[in-house]
């Protein structure tokens, strides 16, 4: 079950930090999309083919590291050594908590049909072309999804399909 495996990672930050540190972004490929309106709404998507990972925890760790490196504008060619204690401590005591503050973590299953409907509606609202939406939807066959963070103006949804792991992030950013 997807929610139990992700909850395990977020309950054991030491183990999660080690998994993140062991990810080599330079050996993986991701498709990253950012859609926004002229005001404050934004949808970010990260897709990674399932064949690159041994299990869902490895995939979640890799997508988190990708998001961290992109968000902090770090160069993937400068990835710290996985055994670097300072890096592990920074992940466990800082970065994981910055991205997953306990008060906003809310792991719960999401209805597939409601998510697909929302996915289409949010992208239509942001004027994403129908051809791009259709292409993205081809990666969302037989999905299992969970909400990881929830807020009034923010959602963070992780899932898997037949072929991909993915992250859907929606927010109103002032």
Secondary structure as the mmCIF struct_conf table of DSSP 4:
data_model
#
loop_
_struct_conf.conf_type_id
_struct_conf.id
_struct_conf.beg_label_comp_id
_struct_conf.beg_label_asym_id
_struct_conf.beg_label_seq_id
_struct_conf.end_label_comp_id
_struct_conf.end_label_asym_id
_struct_conf.end_label_seq_id
HELX_RH_AL_P HELX_RH_AL_P1 UNK A 2 UNK A 11
HELX_RH_AL_P HELX_RH_AL_P2 UNK A 13 UNK A 22
HELX_RH_3T_P HELX_RH_3T_P1 UNK A 25 UNK A 27
STRN STRN1 UNK A 31 UNK A 36
BEND BEND1 UNK A 38 UNK A 40
STRN STRN2 UNK A 41 UNK A 49
HELX_RH_3T_P HELX_RH_3T_P2 UNK A 50 UNK A 52
BEND BEND2 UNK A 54 UNK A 55
HELX_RH_AL_P HELX_RH_AL_P3 UNK A 56 UNK A 71
TURN_TY1_P TURN_TY1_P1 UNK A 72 UNK A 73
HELX_RH_3T_P HELX_RH_3T_P3 UNK A 76 UNK A 78
HELX_LH_PP_P HELX_LH_PP_P1 UNK A 79 UNK A 81
TURN_TY1_P TURN_TY1_P2 UNK A 82 UNK A 83
HELX_RH_AL_P HELX_RH_AL_P4 UNK A 85 UNK A 90
HELX_RH_PI_P HELX_RH_PI_P1 UNK A 91 UNK A 95
HELX_RH_AL_P HELX_RH_AL_P5 UNK A 96 UNK A 99
BEND BEND3 UNK A 100 UNK A 100
TURN_TY1_P TURN_TY1_P3 UNK A 102 UNK A 104
STRN STRN3 UNK A 105 UNK A 109
HELX_RH_AL_P HELX_RH_AL_P6 UNK A 112 UNK A 125
TURN_TY1_P TURN_TY1_P4 UNK A 126 UNK A 127
HELX_RH_AL_P HELX_RH_AL_P7 UNK A 130 UNK A 137
TURN_TY1_P TURN_TY1_P5 UNK A 138 UNK A 139
TURN_TY1_P TURN_TY1_P6 UNK A 141 UNK A 142
STRN STRN4 UNK A 144 UNK A 151
TURN_TY1_P TURN_TY1_P7 UNK A 152 UNK A 153
STRN STRN5 UNK A 154 UNK A 160
BEND BEND4 UNK A 162 UNK A 163
STRN STRN6 UNK A 164 UNK A 172
#
